[in-house]
Amino acid sequence: MPLAILEAKLSESGILTAIQSVCAGETECYLVGGAIRDCLLGRELNDFDFCFPAEANLYAGQIAERLGATWFVLDAERQHSRLVFKCEGEKLTCDFAPFRAPSLESDLRKRDFTINAMAIACHRNDIHLIDPMHGQDDLNARQLRVCSEYSFQEDPLRCLKVVRHAADLEFNIDPETMRLLVDSVSQIDQVAAERIRTEISKAVGCGQPLKAFELLGLTGLHRELFGSVSPESFAAALVMVRQLDTVFKALKSGTCGRIVMDYFGKQCEENVSVGVALMLAAFFRGYRPVALKSVLTALRFSKRTIGLIDQLMSLDAEWAESLLQVADKLRSRARWLDDTGREPLATAIFLPLIASGSMQDNLLKSELLIDSYITCAGHGKLAELVDGKWFTTELGLDEGPQIGRLQALLHRAEISGEATTPEEAQRWLLYNKNSFDKDFG
C-alpha cells in the first residue's frame, strides 16, 4: 500500500509520465533515497531524487520541459540538476544525478545508509521495491545501518548525518555502525565547514534537538566540532536545550503561537532558522566553549547568526530582574525588550531560561513581552516616540551625539512609564530641558 501512494503521487503530478516519455526505451531512470524511505514511514512526500546511468542533465532538462517546470543545473561537471514546480498548489522538488557506480545495485551499495539505499524503476510500468541492502528490514527495526564499512571514510559528513537521521526519525544506531562512527569522528575536519554547518542546523532543527545534542555527545562529535568541555558542562548544556524546547512548545500552543512559529521559521541565513540559532545559543550557554565566536566563525555561520547567539549569551540574571522595574504598560515593556538587542523577540523567548521563579510564571512574562512588542512595533523595529527633526526644531539641537544621549534618557522614561506616547515624550523632554542644558553644557 505505501508504494501505491508513492506511485499515485508520481502519476498525479505528471512526473512518471514525463520520465517514461523521455526514457522511451533509450535509458533507465530510478527513484532513489529519501522519498522511498519517507513513503514507507508514512511521512510527507515533496522531494524526490532520481538517477540515470549517464547524461542525467540531458534527460532532466527534457523532463522539466514536459512538466513546464523551472530547471537549473547544480553541478555541470557531476551532472547534477534540479527542477521545481507546483502541483495542485504544492511545491515539488526533483533532483537528478547519474549513477555513482556502473550499475544501479553498485550505486545503491555506495550510498550512506541502508534505509536510503532503496530504488524504484520509473522508466517502466512496474513499480516494485529494489532493496539489495535490506533497507526495508532496517526501517521496520527502526535502526540506522551503513551500507559499507567504508561509508564514513568515503564521506565523513555522514557522521553528522547519522545524528540527524537518528534524531529526526527516532531510530537507534546499529552497534557496528556506532563503532565505525566513533572511530571516524576525527575525520570530520576533512569536510568543508559550510557542509558541516548545514548538517548541524538540519540536526538541531529536525524537531528533536535534545536527541541530536545527546548523540553529538555520545559519539564524541561535540569535541571535534566545539572543543572539549567537562562532563558537567555538557550536562548543563543538555539541561538548557531541554528547557528551551519546553519553552518553544509552550509558546507555540499559547496566545502568541502563530507569531512565535513564524519567528522560529525566519532565516538567519541559508539553512539556519532563528529557531536553530536559539537552540544553539541555549546549548552554548551550558557548554561554554572557549572562544565561541571563533568556533562559529570557523563553521562559517553568518554575522547575523553569530550576533544573535552572542546577544543571547550576554543575558544574565541581573538583566532578567530588571524587568521588575518596568511599568505595566505596553510601550514600557516593548521599549525594555527593544533595548536588549537587535532581536527582541529572541530575548523574550529566552527569558524563562534566565529569570528566577517558576517556568509557568516566566512563560506568562514572555508571552506578555511578545504581545507588547508586536502591538507597538509590528514585525519591524520599534520606532522612536520623537524623531531627530523634533529635537532640532523644538530644542534647537544640531544633529549629533547629544540627540542620541537624549533618546537614551527618553528610553528610560518610556520604561518607567513616564512617557509612552509621542505627546508625553515631547512634554517630558520640554519639562526636563533645563536639566539637559545643565548636564550637556
KOLTI-859486 format. One record per residue (C-alpha): residue number from 1; residue in one letter; chain; x, y, z. Coordinates in nm, 2 decimals. Layout:
REM residues N
@k NUM r A c A xx X yy Y zz Z
...
REM end
This chain:
REM residues 441
@k 1 r M c A xx 0.00 yy 0.00 zz 0.00
@k 2 r P c A xx 0.27 yy 0.26 zz 0.08
@k 3 r L c A xx 0.43 yy 0.22 zz -0.26
@k 4 r A c A xx 0.09 yy 0.26 zz -0.42
@k 5 r I c A xx 0.07 yy 0.60 zz -0.25
@k 6 r L c A xx 0.41 yy 0.69 zz -0.39
@k 7 r E c A xx 0.31 yy 0.58 zz -0.74
@k 8 r A c A xx -0.01 yy 0.78 zz -0.72
@k 9 r K c A xx 0.19 yy 1.09 zz -0.62
@k 10 r L c A xx 0.43 yy 1.05 zz -0.91
@k 11 r S c A xx 0.15 yy 0.98 zz -1.16
@k 12 r E c A xx -0.08 yy 1.26 zz -1.05
@k 13 r S c A xx 0.20 yy 1.52 zz -1.06
@k 14 r G c A xx 0.29 yy 1.41 zz -1.41
@k 15 r I c A xx 0.64 yy 1.32 zz -1.31
@k 16 r L c A xx 0.61 yy 0.95 zz -1.40
@k 17 r T c A xx 0.45 yy 1.02 zz -1.74
@k 18 r A c A xx 0.73 yy 1.27 zz -1.82
@k 19 r I c A xx 1.00 yy 1.03 zz -1.72
@k 20 r Q c A xx 0.86 yy 0.74 zz -1.92
@k 21 r S c A xx 0.81 yy 0.97 zz -2.23
@k 22 r V c A xx 1.18 yy 1.09 zz -2.21
@k 23 r C c A xx 1.33 yy 0.75 zz -2.15
@k 24 r A c A xx 1.12 yy 0.57 zz -2.41
@k 25 r G c A xx 1.34 yy 0.26 zz -2.42
@k 26 r E c A xx 1.66 yy 0.47 zz -2.45
@k 27 r T c A xx 1.77 yy 0.48 zz -2.09
@k 28 r E c A xx 1.67 yy 0.39 zz -1.74
@k 29 r C c A xx 1.55 yy 0.61 zz -1.45
@k 30 r Y c A xx 1.52 yy 0.52 zz -1.09
@k 31 r L c A xx 1.37 yy 0.70 zz -0.79
@k 32 r V c A xx 1.61 yy 0.65 zz -0.50
@k 33 r G c A xx 1.68 yy 0.77 zz -0.15
@k 34 r G c A xx 1.47 yy 0.96 zz 0.10
@k 35 r A c A xx 1.14 yy 0.97 zz -0.08
@k 36 r I c A xx 1.11 yy 0.59 zz -0.07
@k 37 r R c A xx 1.21 yy 0.58 zz 0.30
@k 38 r D c A xx 0.96 yy 0.86 zz 0.39
@k 39 r C c A xx 0.69 yy 0.68 zz 0.19
@k 40 r L c A xx 0.74 yy 0.36 zz 0.38
@k 41 r L c A xx 0.73 yy 0.55 zz 0.70
@k 42 r G c A xx 0.41 yy 0.74 zz 0.61
@k 43 r R c A xx 0.58 yy 1.08 zz 0.60
@k 44 r E c A xx 0.52 yy 1.38 zz 0.37
@k 45 r L c A xx 0.64 yy 1.35 zz 0.02
@k 46 r N c A xx 0.76 yy 1.66 zz -0.18
@k 47 r D c A xx 1.13 yy 1.59 zz -0.25
@k 48 r F c A xx 1.24 yy 1.33 zz -0.50
@k 49 r D c A xx 1.58 yy 1.20 zz -0.61
@k 50 r F c A xx 1.62 yy 1.03 zz -0.95
@k 51 r C c A xx 1.92 yy 0.88 zz -1.11
@k 52 r F c A xx 2.01 yy 0.77 zz -1.46
@k 53 r P c A xx 2.30 yy 0.55 zz -1.58
@k 54 r A c A xx 2.45 yy 0.86 zz -1.76
@k 55 r E c A xx 2.37 yy 1.20 zz -1.91
@k 56 r A c A xx 2.14 yy 1.29 zz -1.63
@k 57 r N c A xx 2.13 yy 1.66 zz -1.72
@k 58 r L c A xx 2.02 yy 1.59 zz -2.07
@k 59 r Y c A xx 1.72 yy 1.38 zz -1.96
@k 60 r A c A xx 1.64 yy 1.61 zz -1.67
@k 61 r G c A xx 1.61 yy 1.91 zz -1.90
@k 62 r Q c A xx 1.37 yy 1.72 zz -2.12
@k 63 r I c A xx 1.16 yy 1.61 zz -1.83
@k 64 r A c A xx 1.15 yy 1.97 zz -1.70
@k 65 r E c A xx 1.03 yy 2.09 zz -2.04
@k 66 r R c A xx 0.74 yy 1.84 zz -2.04
@k 67 r L c A xx 0.64 yy 1.94 zz -1.69
@k 68 r G c A xx 0.67 yy 2.31 zz -1.76
@k 69 r A c A xx 0.90 yy 2.32 zz -1.45
@k 70 r T c A xx 1.18 yy 2.55 zz -1.35
@k 71 r W c A xx 1.51 yy 2.37 zz -1.41
@k 72 r F c A xx 1.86 yy 2.46 zz -1.32
@k 73 r V c A xx 2.20 yy 2.29 zz -1.31
@k 74 r L c A xx 2.35 yy 2.24 zz -0.97
@k 75 r D c A xx 2.68 yy 2.09 zz -1.09
@k 76 r A c A xx 2.75 yy 2.07 zz -1.46
@k 77 r E c A xx 3.06 yy 1.85 zz -1.42
@k 78 r R c A xx 2.90 yy 1.59 zz -1.20
@k 79 r Q c A xx 2.57 yy 1.61 zz -1.40
@k 80 r H c A xx 2.35 yy 1.72 zz -1.10
@k 81 r S c A xx 2.04 yy 1.93 zz -1.16
@k 82 r R c A xx 1.71 yy 2.02 zz -1.00
@k 83 r L c A xx 1.36 yy 2.10 zz -1.12
@k 84 r V c A xx 1.09 yy 2.27 zz -0.92
@k 85 r F c A xx 0.72 yy 2.30 zz -1.00
@k 86 r K c A xx 0.38 yy 2.32 zz -0.84
@k 87 r C c A xx 0.11 yy 2.05 zz -0.85
@k 88 r E c A xx -0.23 yy 2.15 zz -0.71
@k 89 r G c A xx -0.07 yy 2.42 zz -0.51
@k 90 r E c A xx 0.21 yy 2.20 zz -0.36
@k 91 r K c A xx 0.57 yy 2.27 zz -0.44
@k 92 r L c A xx 0.76 yy 1.96 zz -0.56
@k 93 r T c A xx 1.14 yy 1.94 zz -0.60
@k 94 r C c A xx 1.31 yy 1.67 zz -0.81
@k 95 r D c A xx 1.69 yy 1.62 zz -0.81
@k 96 r F c A xx 1.86 yy 1.43 zz -1.09
@k 97 r A c A xx 2.21 yy 1.27 zz -1.10
@k 98 r P c A xx 2.39 yy 0.99 zz -1.28
@k 99 r F c A xx 2.48 yy 0.65 zz -1.11
@k 100 r R c A xx 2.76 yy 0.67 zz -0.86
@k 101 r A c A xx 2.89 yy 0.34 zz -1.00
@k 102 r P c A xx 2.85 yy 0.13 zz -1.31
@k 103 r S c A xx 2.52 yy -0.03 zz -1.22
@k 104 r L c A xx 2.21 yy 0.05 zz -1.01
@k 105 r E c A xx 2.30 yy -0.21 zz -0.74
@k 106 r S c A xx 2.66 yy -0.09 zz -0.71
@k 107 r D c A xx 2.52 yy 0.27 zz -0.69
@k 108 r L c A xx 2.29 yy 0.17 zz -0.40
@k 109 r R c A xx 2.58 yy 0.00 zz -0.22
@k 110 r K c A xx 2.78 yy 0.32 zz -0.23
@k 111 r R c A xx 2.51 yy 0.52 zz -0.05
@k 112 r D c A xx 2.52 yy 0.62 zz 0.31
@k 113 r F c A xx 2.26 yy 0.41 zz 0.50
@k 114 r T c A xx 2.05 yy 0.11 zz 0.40
@k 115 r I c A xx 1.73 yy 0.30 zz 0.46
@k 116 r N c A xx 1.84 yy 0.54 zz 0.18
@k 117 r A c A xx 1.96 yy 0.26 zz -0.05
@k 118 r M c A xx 1.63 yy 0.15 zz -0.20
@k 119 r A c A xx 1.51 yy 0.22 zz -0.55
@k 120 r I c A xx 1.20 yy 0.21 zz -0.78
@k 121 r A c A xx 1.22 yy 0.18 zz -1.16
@k 122 r C c A xx 1.03 yy 0.48 zz -1.31
@k 123 r H c A xx 1.10 yy 0.42 zz -1.68
@k 124 r R c A xx 0.86 yy 0.12 zz -1.70
@k 125 r N c A xx 0.52 yy 0.04 zz -1.56
@k 126 r D c A xx 0.65 yy -0.20 zz -1.30
@k 127 r I c A xx 0.66 yy -0.03 zz -0.96
@k 128 r H c A xx 0.83 yy -0.26 zz -0.71
@k 129 r L c A xx 1.09 yy -0.21 zz -0.45
@k 130 r I c A xx 1.46 yy -0.27 zz -0.53
@k 131 r D c A xx 1.63 yy -0.33 zz -0.20
@k 132 r P c A xx 1.96 yy -0.51 zz -0.22
@k 133 r M c A xx 2.08 yy -0.37 zz 0.12
@k 134 r H c A xx 1.76 yy -0.48 zz 0.31
@k 135 r G c A xx 1.68 yy -0.12 zz 0.39
@k 136 r Q c A xx 1.31 yy -0.20 zz 0.45
@k 137 r D c A xx 1.41 yy -0.45 zz 0.72
@k 138 r D c A xx 1.61 yy -0.18 zz 0.89
@k 139 r L c A xx 1.31 yy 0.06 zz 0.86
@k 140 r N c A xx 1.09 yy -0.20 zz 1.03
@k 141 r A c A xx 1.35 yy -0.24 zz 1.30
@k 142 r R c A xx 1.39 yy 0.14 zz 1.33
@k 143 r Q c A xx 1.76 yy 0.13 zz 1.31
@k 144 r L c A xx 2.03 yy 0.31 zz 1.11
@k 145 r R c A xx 2.29 yy 0.09 zz 0.94
@k 146 r V c A xx 2.57 yy 0.20 zz 0.70
@k 147 r C c A xx 2.58 yy 0.03 zz 0.36
@k 148 r S c A xx 2.96 yy -0.03 zz 0.39
@k 149 r E c A xx 3.23 yy -0.04 zz 0.65
@k 150 r Y c A xx 3.40 yy 0.23 zz 0.44
@k 151 r S c A xx 3.09 yy 0.46 zz 0.44
@k 152 r F c A xx 3.23 yy 0.72 zz 0.69
@k 153 r Q c A xx 3.57 yy 0.72 zz 0.52
@k 154 r E c A xx 3.41 yy 0.79 zz 0.18
@k 155 r D c A xx 3.23 yy 1.09 zz 0.33
@k 156 r P c A xx 3.30 yy 1.19 zz 0.69
@k 157 r L c A xx 2.99 yy 1.42 zz 0.69
@k 158 r R c A xx 2.79 yy 1.10 zz 0.72
@k 159 r C c A xx 2.90 yy 1.10 zz 1.09
@k 160 r L c A xx 2.67 yy 1.40 zz 1.13
@k 161 r K c A xx 2.40 yy 1.26 zz 0.90
@k 162 r V c A xx 2.37 yy 0.96 zz 1.14
@k 163 r V c A xx 2.29 yy 1.21 zz 1.42
@k 164 r R c A xx 2.03 yy 1.39 zz 1.21
@k 165 r H c A xx 1.85 yy 1.08 zz 1.09
@k 166 r A c A xx 1.86 yy 0.91 zz 1.43
@k 167 r A c A xx 1.71 yy 1.23 zz 1.60
@k 168 r D c A xx 1.46 yy 1.31 zz 1.32
@k 169 r L c A xx 1.33 yy 0.95 zz 1.28
@k 170 r E c A xx 1.38 yy 0.85 zz 1.64
@k 171 r F c A xx 1.58 yy 0.55 zz 1.52
@k 172 r N c A xx 1.85 yy 0.35 zz 1.70
@k 173 r I c A xx 2.20 yy 0.32 zz 1.56
@k 174 r D c A xx 2.31 yy -0.03 zz 1.47
@k 175 r P c A xx 2.60 yy -0.13 zz 1.71
@k 176 r E c A xx 2.85 yy -0.19 zz 1.43
@k 177 r T c A xx 2.76 yy 0.14 zz 1.27
@k 178 r M c A xx 2.81 yy 0.32 zz 1.60
@k 179 r R c A xx 3.16 yy 0.16 zz 1.64
@k 180 r L c A xx 3.25 yy 0.27 zz 1.29
@k 181 r L c A xx 3.11 yy 0.62 zz 1.36
@k 182 r V c A xx 3.31 yy 0.67 zz 1.68
@k 183 r D c A xx 3.62 yy 0.55 zz 1.51
@k 184 r S c A xx 3.57 yy 0.81 zz 1.23
@k 185 r V c A xx 3.46 yy 1.13 zz 1.41
@k 186 r S c A xx 3.81 yy 1.27 zz 1.40
@k 187 r Q c A xx 3.78 yy 1.28 zz 1.02
@k 188 r I c A xx 3.50 yy 1.54 zz 1.03
@k 189 r D c A xx 3.76 yy 1.82 zz 0.99
@k 190 r Q c A xx 3.81 yy 1.70 zz 0.63
@k 191 r V c A xx 3.47 yy 1.82 zz 0.54
@k 192 r A c A xx 3.40 yy 2.18 zz 0.42
@k 193 r A c A xx 3.28 yy 2.40 zz 0.70
@k 194 r E c A xx 2.97 yy 2.50 zz 0.51
@k 195 r R c A xx 2.86 yy 2.14 zz 0.48
@k 196 r I c A xx 2.91 yy 2.08 zz 0.85
@k 197 r R c A xx 2.72 yy 2.40 zz 0.94
@k 198 r T c A xx 2.43 yy 2.29 zz 0.72
@k 199 r E c A xx 2.42 yy 1.94 zz 0.87
@k 200 r I c A xx 2.44 yy 2.07 zz 1.23
@k 201 r S c A xx 2.15 yy 2.31 zz 1.15
@k 202 r K c A xx 1.94 yy 2.03 zz 1.00
@k 203 r A c A xx 2.00 yy 1.80 zz 1.30
@k 204 r V c A xx 1.92 yy 2.07 zz 1.55
@k 205 r G c A xx 1.62 yy 2.19 zz 1.36
@k 206 r C c A xx 1.47 yy 1.84 zz 1.30
@k 207 r G c A xx 1.22 yy 1.87 zz 1.58
@k 208 r Q c A xx 1.42 yy 1.65 zz 1.83
@k 209 r P c A xx 1.70 yy 1.89 zz 1.93
@k 210 r L c A xx 1.77 yy 1.72 zz 2.26
@k 211 r K c A xx 1.82 yy 1.38 zz 2.10
@k 212 r A c A xx 2.05 yy 1.54 zz 1.84
@k 213 r F c A xx 2.27 yy 1.70 zz 2.11
@k 214 r E c A xx 2.28 yy 1.38 zz 2.31
@k 215 r L c A xx 2.40 yy 1.19 zz 2.01
@k 216 r L c A xx 2.67 yy 1.45 zz 1.95
@k 217 r G c A xx 2.79 yy 1.38 zz 2.30
@k 218 r L c A xx 2.75 yy 1.00 zz 2.27
@k 219 r T c A xx 2.96 yy 0.98 zz 1.95
@k 220 r G c A xx 3.22 yy 1.24 zz 2.06
@k 221 r L c A xx 3.14 yy 1.47 zz 1.77
@k 222 r H c A xx 3.08 yy 1.76 zz 2.02
@k 223 r R c A xx 3.45 yy 1.77 zz 2.10
@k 224 r E c A xx 3.55 yy 1.77 zz 1.73
@k 225 r L c A xx 3.30 yy 2.05 zz 1.65
@k 226 r F c A xx 3.30 yy 2.28 zz 1.95
@k 227 r G c A xx 3.61 yy 2.18 zz 2.16
@k 228 r S c A xx 3.64 yy 1.98 zz 2.48
@k 229 r V c A xx 3.45 yy 2.06 zz 2.79
@k 230 r S c A xx 3.39 yy 1.89 zz 3.12
@k 231 r P c A xx 3.11 yy 1.63 zz 3.15
@k 232 r E c A xx 2.94 yy 1.87 zz 3.39
@k 233 r S c A xx 2.93 yy 2.15 zz 3.12
@k 234 r F c A xx 2.79 yy 1.91 zz 2.86
@k 235 r A c A xx 2.52 yy 1.80 zz 3.11
@k 236 r A c A xx 2.44 yy 2.17 zz 3.18
@k 237 r A c A xx 2.41 yy 2.23 zz 2.80
@k 238 r L c A xx 2.16 yy 1.95 zz 2.77
@k 239 r V c A xx 1.96 yy 2.10 zz 3.06
@k 240 r M c A xx 1.94 yy 2.43 zz 2.87
@k 241 r V c A xx 1.83 yy 2.26 zz 2.55
@k 242 r R c A xx 1.56 yy 2.07 zz 2.73
@k 243 r Q c A xx 1.44 yy 2.39 zz 2.90
@k 244 r L c A xx 1.43 yy 2.59 zz 2.57
@k 245 r D c A xx 1.25 yy 2.30 zz 2.40
@k 246 r T c A xx 0.99 yy 2.32 zz 2.67
@k 247 r V c A xx 0.96 yy 2.70 zz 2.62
@k 248 r F c A xx 0.92 yy 2.65 zz 2.24
@k 249 r K c A xx 0.64 yy 2.40 zz 2.28
@k 250 r A c A xx 0.46 yy 2.61 zz 2.54
@k 251 r L c A xx 0.48 yy 2.93 zz 2.34
@k 252 r K c A xx 0.37 yy 2.76 zz 2.02
@k 253 r S c A xx 0.05 yy 2.65 zz 2.19
@k 254 r G c A xx -0.01 yy 2.98 zz 2.37
@k 255 r T c A xx -0.17 yy 3.31 zz 2.28
@k 256 r C c A xx 0.13 yy 3.41 zz 2.07
@k 257 r G c A xx 0.17 yy 3.08 zz 1.90
@k 258 r R c A xx 0.14 yy 3.20 zz 1.54
@k 259 r I c A xx 0.38 yy 3.48 zz 1.60
@k 260 r V c A xx 0.63 yy 3.25 zz 1.76
@k 261 r M c A xx 0.61 yy 2.99 zz 1.49
@k 262 r D c A xx 0.66 yy 3.24 zz 1.22
@k 263 r Y c A xx 0.96 yy 3.39 zz 1.40
@k 264 r F c A xx 1.12 yy 3.05 zz 1.46
@k 265 r G c A xx 1.09 yy 2.98 zz 1.09
@k 266 r K c A xx 1.26 yy 3.30 zz 0.98
@k 267 r Q c A xx 1.60 yy 3.25 zz 0.82
@k 268 r C c A xx 1.92 yy 3.40 zz 0.97
@k 269 r E c A xx 2.10 yy 3.26 zz 0.67
@k 270 r E c A xx 2.06 yy 2.97 zz 0.43
@k 271 r N c A xx 1.96 yy 2.65 zz 0.61
@k 272 r V c A xx 1.98 yy 2.83 zz 0.95
@k 273 r S c A xx 1.65 yy 2.94 zz 1.10
@k 274 r V c A xx 1.60 yy 3.17 zz 1.40
@k 275 r G c A xx 1.48 yy 2.86 zz 1.59
@k 276 r V c A xx 1.80 yy 2.67 zz 1.52
@k 277 r A c A xx 2.01 yy 2.98 zz 1.63
@k 278 r L c A xx 1.81 yy 3.00 zz 1.96
@k 279 r M c A xx 1.87 yy 2.63 zz 2.02
@k 280 r L c A xx 2.24 yy 2.66 zz 1.96
@k 281 r A c A xx 2.25 yy 2.96 zz 2.19
@k 282 r A c A xx 2.08 yy 2.75 zz 2.47
@k 283 r F c A xx 2.33 yy 2.47 zz 2.42
@k 284 r F c A xx 2.63 yy 2.70 zz 2.43
@k 285 r R c A xx 2.51 yy 2.88 zz 2.75
@k 286 r G c A xx 2.56 yy 2.55 zz 2.92
@k 287 r Y c A xx 2.86 yy 2.42 zz 2.72
@k 288 r R c A xx 3.06 yy 2.74 zz 2.74
@k 289 r P c A xx 3.33 yy 2.66 zz 2.48
@k 290 r V c A xx 3.65 yy 2.86 zz 2.48
@k 291 r A c A xx 3.64 yy 3.13 zz 2.21
@k 292 r L c A xx 3.28 yy 3.06 zz 2.09
@k 293 r K c A xx 3.29 yy 3.33 zz 1.83
@k 294 r S c A xx 3.59 yy 3.17 zz 1.67
@k 295 r V c A xx 3.42 yy 2.83 zz 1.67
@k 296 r L c A xx 3.11 yy 2.97 zz 1.50
@k 297 r T c A xx 3.32 yy 3.17 zz 1.25
@k 298 r A c A xx 3.52 yy 2.86 zz 1.16
@k 299 r L c A xx 3.20 yy 2.68 zz 1.09
@k 300 r R c A xx 3.10 yy 2.97 zz 0.85
@k 301 r F c A xx 2.80 yy 3.09 zz 1.04
@k 302 r S c A xx 2.69 yy 3.43 zz 0.92
@k 303 r K c A xx 2.74 yy 3.75 zz 1.12
@k 304 r R c A xx 2.37 yy 3.77 zz 1.19
@k 305 r T c A xx 2.36 yy 3.42 zz 1.33
@k 306 r I c A xx 2.67 yy 3.48 zz 1.54
@k 307 r G c A xx 2.53 yy 3.82 zz 1.66
@k 308 r L c A xx 2.20 yy 3.66 zz 1.77
@k 309 r I c A xx 2.38 yy 3.38 zz 1.96
@k 310 r D c A xx 2.62 yy 3.64 zz 2.12
@k 311 r Q c A xx 2.32 yy 3.86 zz 2.22
@k 312 r L c A xx 2.15 yy 3.57 zz 2.40
@k 313 r M c A xx 2.48 yy 3.46 zz 2.56
@k 314 r S c A xx 2.52 yy 3.80 zz 2.71
@k 315 r L c A xx 2.19 yy 3.79 zz 2.90
@k 316 r D c A xx 2.21 yy 3.73 zz 3.28
@k 317 r A c A xx 2.00 yy 3.72 zz 3.59
@k 318 r E c A xx 2.05 yy 4.09 zz 3.66
@k 319 r W c A xx 1.91 yy 4.17 zz 3.32
@k 320 r A c A xx 1.61 yy 3.94 zz 3.39
@k 321 r E c A xx 1.55 yy 4.10 zz 3.73
@k 322 r S c A xx 1.54 yy 4.45 zz 3.57
@k 323 r L c A xx 1.20 yy 4.35 zz 3.42
@k 324 r L c A xx 1.06 yy 4.41 zz 3.77
@k 325 r Q c A xx 1.13 yy 4.78 zz 3.73
@k 326 r V c A xx 0.93 yy 4.81 zz 3.40
@k 327 r A c A xx 0.60 yy 4.99 zz 3.42
@k 328 r D c A xx 0.29 yy 4.78 zz 3.35
@k 329 r K c A xx 0.23 yy 4.94 zz 3.01
@k 330 r L c A xx 0.26 yy 4.81 zz 2.65
@k 331 r R c A xx 0.51 yy 5.07 zz 2.54
@k 332 r S c A xx 0.72 yy 5.03 zz 2.85
@k 333 r R c A xx 0.76 yy 4.65 zz 2.80
@k 334 r A c A xx 0.82 yy 4.70 zz 2.43
@k 335 r R c A xx 1.09 yy 4.95 zz 2.49
@k 336 r W c A xx 1.27 yy 4.74 zz 2.76
@k 337 r L c A xx 1.27 yy 4.45 zz 2.52
@k 338 r D c A xx 1.39 yy 4.65 zz 2.22
@k 339 r D c A xx 1.68 yy 4.79 zz 2.41
@k 340 r T c A xx 1.82 yy 4.44 zz 2.48
@k 341 r G c A xx 1.95 yy 4.39 zz 2.13
@k 342 r R c A xx 1.87 yy 4.36 zz 1.76
@k 343 r E c A xx 1.65 yy 4.05 zz 1.81
@k 344 r P c A xx 1.40 yy 4.15 zz 2.08
@k 345 r L c A xx 1.16 yy 3.85 zz 2.02
@k 346 r A c A xx 1.45 yy 3.61 zz 2.07
@k 347 r T c A xx 1.53 yy 3.78 zz 2.40
@k 348 r A c A xx 1.17 yy 3.74 zz 2.52
@k 349 r I c A xx 1.17 yy 3.37 zz 2.43
@k 350 r F c A xx 1.50 yy 3.32 zz 2.62
@k 351 r L c A xx 1.37 yy 3.49 zz 2.94
@k 352 r P c A xx 1.24 yy 3.17 zz 3.11
@k 353 r L c A xx 1.59 yy 3.02 zz 3.09
@k 354 r I c A xx 1.74 yy 3.30 zz 3.28
@k 355 r A c A xx 1.49 yy 3.45 zz 3.52
@k 356 r S c A xx 1.43 yy 3.33 zz 3.87
@k 357 r G c A xx 1.08 yy 3.20 zz 3.96
@k 358 r S c A xx 0.87 yy 2.92 zz 3.81
@k 359 r M c A xx 0.87 yy 2.82 zz 3.45
@k 360 r Q c A xx 0.50 yy 2.89 zz 3.43
@k 361 r D c A xx 0.53 yy 3.25 zz 3.56
@k 362 r N c A xx 0.82 yy 3.32 zz 3.33
@k 363 r L c A xx 0.63 yy 3.18 zz 3.03
@k 364 r L c A xx 0.35 yy 3.43 zz 3.10
@k 365 r K c A xx 0.61 yy 3.71 zz 3.12
@k 366 r S c A xx 0.75 yy 3.60 zz 2.78
@k 367 r E c A xx 0.40 yy 3.60 zz 2.62
@k 368 r L c A xx 0.33 yy 3.94 zz 2.77
@k 369 r L c A xx 0.65 yy 4.08 zz 2.63
@k 370 r I c A xx 0.60 yy 3.93 zz 2.28
@k 371 r D c A xx 0.24 yy 4.07 zz 2.27
@k 372 r S c A xx 0.35 yy 4.41 zz 2.38
@k 373 r Y c A xx 0.63 yy 4.43 zz 2.13
@k 374 r I c A xx 0.42 yy 4.31 zz 1.83
@k 375 r T c A xx 0.14 yy 4.56 zz 1.94
@k 376 r C c A xx 0.38 yy 4.85 zz 1.94
@k 377 r A c A xx 0.62 yy 4.76 zz 1.67
@k 378 r G c A xx 0.45 yy 4.51 zz 1.44
@k 379 r H c A xx 0.72 yy 4.29 zz 1.29
@k 380 r G c A xx 0.97 yy 4.57 zz 1.25
@k 381 r K c A xx 1.19 yy 4.78 zz 1.47
@k 382 r L c A xx 1.03 yy 4.98 zz 1.75
@k 383 r A c A xx 1.00 yy 5.34 zz 1.63
@k 384 r E c A xx 1.12 yy 5.63 zz 1.84
@k 385 r L c A xx 0.85 yy 5.84 zz 2.00
@k 386 r V c A xx 1.03 yy 6.16 zz 1.90
@k 387 r D c A xx 1.24 yy 6.19 zz 1.58
@k 388 r G c A xx 1.56 yy 6.38 zz 1.53
@k 389 r K c A xx 1.38 yy 6.66 zz 1.34
@k 390 r W c A xx 1.18 yy 6.75 zz 1.66
@k 391 r F c A xx 1.49 yy 6.78 zz 1.87
@k 392 r T c A xx 1.63 yy 7.02 zz 1.61
@k 393 r T c A xx 1.32 yy 7.24 zz 1.57
@k 394 r E c A xx 1.19 yy 7.24 zz 1.93
@k 395 r L c A xx 1.51 yy 7.21 zz 2.14
@k 396 r G c A xx 1.74 yy 7.38 zz 1.89
@k 397 r L c A xx 1.99 yy 7.10 zz 1.88
@k 398 r D c A xx 2.22 yy 7.01 zz 1.60
@k 399 r E c A xx 2.24 yy 6.66 zz 1.47
@k 400 r G c A xx 2.49 yy 6.46 zz 1.66
@k 401 r P c A xx 2.56 yy 6.25 zz 1.97
@k 402 r Q c A xx 2.37 yy 6.49 zz 2.20
@k 403 r I c A xx 2.04 yy 6.38 zz 2.04
@k 404 r G c A xx 2.14 yy 6.02 zz 2.08
@k 405 r R c A xx 2.20 yy 6.07 zz 2.45
@k 406 r L c A xx 1.86 yy 6.24 zz 2.49
@k 407 r Q c A xx 1.70 yy 5.95 zz 2.31
@k 408 r A c A xx 1.86 yy 5.71 zz 2.56
@k 409 r L c A xx 1.72 yy 5.92 zz 2.85
@k 410 r L c A xx 1.38 yy 5.91 zz 2.69
@k 411 r H c A xx 1.40 yy 5.53 zz 2.66
@k 412 r R c A xx 1.44 yy 5.52 zz 3.04
@k 413 r A c A xx 1.13 yy 5.74 zz 3.08
@k 414 r E c A xx 0.94 yy 5.50 zz 2.84
@k 415 r I c A xx 1.05 yy 5.20 zz 3.05
@k 416 r S c A xx 0.95 yy 5.37 zz 3.38
@k 417 r G c A xx 0.61 yy 5.47 zz 3.23
@k 418 r E c A xx 0.67 yy 5.85 zz 3.24
@k 419 r A c A xx 0.64 yy 5.88 zz 2.86
@k 420 r T c A xx 0.47 yy 5.62 zz 2.65
@k 421 r T c A xx 0.32 yy 5.83 zz 2.37
@k 422 r P c A xx 0.47 yy 6.10 zz 2.14
@k 423 r E c A xx 0.28 yy 6.37 zz 2.32
@k 424 r E c A xx 0.40 yy 6.25 zz 2.66
@k 425 r A c A xx 0.75 yy 6.22 zz 2.53
@k 426 r Q c A xx 0.76 yy 6.58 zz 2.39
@k 427 r R c A xx 0.62 yy 6.72 zz 2.72
@k 428 r W c A xx 0.87 yy 6.52 zz 2.92
@k 429 r L c A xx 1.16 yy 6.65 zz 2.71
@k 430 r L c A xx 1.04 yy 7.01 zz 2.73
@k 431 r Y c A xx 0.99 yy 6.98 zz 3.10
@k 432 r N c A xx 1.34 yy 6.85 zz 3.16
@k 433 r K c A xx 1.50 yy 7.08 zz 2.91
@k 434 r N c A xx 1.68 yy 7.29 zz 3.17
@k 435 r S c A xx 1.84 yy 6.99 zz 3.33
@k 436 r F c A xx 1.95 yy 6.87 zz 2.99
@k 437 r D c A xx 2.11 yy 7.21 zz 2.92
@k 438 r K c A xx 2.29 yy 7.19 zz 3.25
@k 439 r D c A xx 2.41 yy 6.83 zz 3.20
@k 440 r F c A xx 2.53 yy 6.88 zz 2.85
@k 441 r G c A xx 2.66 yy 7.23 zz 2.90
REM end
